[in-house]
Amino acid sequence: MAKLREIEIKLAQGKDVVTACRDARTTDKTFDRRRREYDGMKVDQARPLKRLEQENARLKLLIGELHQKKPVLTDFAKGNF
């Protein structure tokens, strides 16, 4: 959010996107992606969104692990061990 704000300030000062992104040490593609994701949000609105995204990623990992263990558990339940 801070880099996005920094780049937007530099754009308002008349710099082009590539130069503003280079000054903020990011790429213009990253800037475009973050602008689409966080445009119009304030920091206090973005924090819960980020926490939810992290929780979602953690739950996806857990689901993947359970999906891998399912065949072993079903064989064990059937007595095929």
C-alpha positions as CSV (number, residue, x, y, z in Angstrom):
1,M,0.0,0.0,0.0
2,A,2.8,2.4,0.8
3,K,4.6,1.8,-2.5
4,L,1.3,2.1,-4.3
5,R,0.7,5.5,-2.7
6,E,4.3,6.5,-3.4
7,I,3.9,5.7,-7.1
8,E,0.6,7.5,-7.3
9,I,2.2,10.7,-5.8
10,K,5.0,10.6,-8.3
11,L,2.5,10.1,-11.1
12,A,0.6,13.2,-9.9
13,Q,3.9,15.1,-10.0
14,G,4.1,14.4,-13.7
15,K,6.4,11.4,-13.8
16,D,5.7,8.5,-16.2
17,V,4.7,5.1,-14.8
18,V,8.0,3.3,-15.6
19,T,10.1,6.0,-13.9
20,A,7.8,6.2,-10.9
21,C,7.9,2.4,-10.5
22,R,11.6,2.3,-10.9
23,D,12.0,4.9,-8.2
24,A,9.8,2.8,-5.9
25,R,11.8,-0.3,-6.8
26,T,8.9,-2.2,-8.3
27,T,7.8,-3.1,-11.8
28,D,5.0,-1.5,-13.7
29,K,3.2,-4.9,-13.9
30,T,3.2,-5.2,-10.1
31,F,1.9,-1.6,-9.8
32,D,-0.9,-2.4,-12.2
33,R,-1.8,-5.6,-10.3
34,R,-1.8,-3.9,-7.0
35,R,-3.7,-0.9,-8.3
36,R,-6.5,-3.2,-9.5
37,E,-6.5,-5.0,-6.2
38,Y,-6.3,-2.1,-3.8
39,D,-7.6,0.9,-5.7
40,G,-9.8,3.1,-3.6
41,M,-9.0,1.2,-0.4
42,K,-7.6,2.7,2.7
43,V,-4.9,0.9,4.8
44,D,-7.5,0.0,7.5
45,Q,-9.6,-1.7,4.8
46,A,-6.7,-3.5,3.2
47,R,-5.4,-5.1,6.4
48,P,-8.4,-7.4,6.9
49,L,-8.4,-8.3,3.2
50,K,-4.7,-9.3,3.5
51,R,-5.4,-11.4,6.6
52,L,-8.3,-13.2,4.9
53,E,-6.1,-13.9,1.8
54,Q,-3.4,-15.4,4.1
55,E,-6.0,-17.5,5.9
56,N,-7.4,-18.7,2.6
57,A,-4.0,-19.7,1.4
58,R,-3.4,-21.7,4.7
59,L,-6.7,-23.5,4.3
60,K,-6.0,-24.4,0.7
61,L,-2.7,-26.0,1.9
62,L,-4.6,-28.0,4.5
63,I,-7.1,-29.2,2.0
64,G,-4.3,-30.2,-0.3
65,E,-2.6,-32.2,2.5
66,L,-5.9,-33.9,3.4
67,H,-6.6,-34.7,-0.3
68,Q,-3.2,-36.5,-0.4
69,K,-3.9,-38.5,2.7
70,K,-7.4,-39.6,1.8
71,P,-6.5,-42.7,-0.2
72,V,-4.3,-44.0,2.6
73,L,-7.0,-43.4,5.2
74,T,-9.7,-45.1,3.1
75,D,-7.4,-48.1,2.6
76,F,-6.8,-48.2,6.3
77,A,-10.5,-48.0,7.1
78,K,-11.2,-50.9,4.7
79,G,-8.5,-53.0,6.4
80,N,-6.2,-53.0,3.3
81,F,-3.0,-52.2,5.1
